[in-house]
Amino acid sequence: MSGRAVRDPVLWSSGIVGVLGNVLGVVFLADIPGAYRLAQLDQWAAGVFAHPHAASASAVAFTVGLYALAVWAVALAVRVQGGVARAGLGFLALGSLGNGVGTVTPLVLGLHVADAGPASAPLARALLGVTLTLDAAFNFTLGVGLLAFGLGWYAAPRAWLKWLAIAAGLVSLPVAGQAFYDPAANLLPFAAPLWLGFILATSLRRWSDE
């Protein structure tokens, strides 16, 4: 066992891609109102039809970012001690993969479904409803996963990393209600910086073999 601290190339590259993908996914939605809001599915659909390329770019960015987060979670699990912490990261990885499937539906809607006015509304609501629901499920797995990680990482080299994970998990959990209670999404501006910051912090630090 070596005590030499190194920067894990898989961990930092997947973490950075994960963060960038999720940030760019939001940036590309600038001209699409109502995205990921239960009470505004029709406005979201209209925005996708009006800006199909922006919606598609957002979908690709989110999907790549979420798959990268799954890799990051597995890479981090290899680096830490504690069965609960590792299980939490595995749960988070599963949620990321599931959400990565859901984030492609705005691309399908924008590029492969014609805007037929009211006639296309049921399909648009169904596709975007799937996206919203899988995103809610991701926030649940994210919240539970980060809480389990923070509480179960008994050999944490920095106490603040544990508390950042716990805080991010606690704030992310209520966002899972966004699929059936629109105001739950109001916590996203508070939750996202916490979990994105945690991912960056764990990705860029140097790790010794534990």
Long-range contacts (C-beta under 8 A, 24 or more apart in sequence): 1-209, 2-208, 2-209, 3-208, 3-209, 4-208, 4-209, 5-206, 5-207, 5-208, 6-206, 6-207, 6-208, 7-204, 7-205, 7-206, 7-207, 8-75, 8-79, 8-207, 10-71, 10-75, 11-72, 11-75, 11-76, 11-79, 11-202, 11-203, 11-207, 12-203, 12-204, 14-68, 14-69, 14-71, 14-72, 14-75, 14-203, 15-68, 15-69, 15-72, 15-199, 15-200, 15-202, 15-203, 15-204, 16-200, 16-203, 17-64, 17-65, 17-68, 18-65, 18-66, 18-68, 18-69, 18-71, 18-72, 18-199, 19-65, 19-196, 19-199, 19-200, 19-203, 20-61, 20-65, 21-61, 21-62, 21-63, 21-64, 21-65, 21-66, 21-68, 22-61, 22-62, 22-65, 22-66, 22-69, 22-192, 22-196, 23-65, 23-196, 24-57, 24-58, 24-61, 24-65, 25-58, 25-59, 25-61, 25-62, 25-65, 25-103, 26-58, 27-58, 28-54, 28-55, 28-57, 28-58, 28-61, 29-54, 29-55, 29-58, 30-54, 32-58, 36-131, 36-132, 36-135, 36-178, 36-185, 36-188, 37-178, 37-182, 37-185, 38-132, 38-178, 38-179, 38-180, 38-181, 38-182, 38-185, 39-182, 40-182, 41-124, 41-125, 41-128, 41-129, 41-132, 42-121, 42-124, 42-125, 44-128, 45-109, 45-120, 45-121, 45-124, 45-125, 45-128, 48-106, 48-109, 48-110, 48-124, 48-128, 49-109, 49-110, 49-115, 49-120, 49-124, 51-110, 52-110, 52-111, 53-110, 55-106, 55-107, 55-109, 55-110, 56-106, 56-107, 56-110, 56-111, 58-106, 59-103, 59-104, 59-105, 59-106, 59-107, 59-110, 60-107, 62-99, 62-100, 62-103, 63-100, 63-103, 63-104, 66-96, 66-97, 66-99, 66-100, 66-103, 66-138, 67-96, 67-97, 67-100, 69-93, 69-96, 69-199, 70-94, 70-96, 70-97, 70-100, 72-199, 72-203, 73-145, 76-202, 79-207, 79-210, 80-149, 80-153, 80-155, 80-156, 80-210, 81-153, 81-154, 81-155, 81-210, 82-152, 82-153, 82-154, 82-155, 83-152, 84-148, 84-149, 84-151, 84-152, 85-148, 85-149, 85-150, 85-151, 85-152, 85-153, 85-154, 86-152, 87-148, 87-152, 88-144, 88-145, 88-146, 88-147, 88-148, 88-149, 88-152, 89-145, 89-149, 90-145, 91-141, 91-144, 91-145, 91-148, 92-141, 92-142, 92-144, 92-145, 92-146, 92-149, 94-141, 95-137, 95-138, 95-140, 95-141, 95-142, 95-145, 96-138, 96-141, 98-134, 98-137, 98-138, 98-141, 99-134, 99-135, 99-137, 99-138, 101-134, 102-130, 102-131, 102-133, 102-134, 102-135, 102-138, 103-131, 103-134, 103-135, 105-130, 105-131, 106-131, 132-178, 132-179, 133-179, 135-178, 135-179, 136-175, 136-176, 136-177, 136-178, 136-179, 137-176, 137-179, 139-172, 139-173, 139-175, 139-176, 139-178, 139-191, 140-173, 140-176, 142-168, 142-169, 142-172, 142-195, 143-169, 143-170, 143-171, 143-172, 143-173, 143-174, 143-175, 143-176, 144-169, 144-173, 145-169, 146-172, 146-195, 146-198, 147-173, 155-210, 157-208, 158-205, 161-198, 161-201, 161-202, 164-194, 164-197, 164-198, 164-201, 165-198, 167-194, 168-194, 168-195, 168-197, 168-198, 169-195
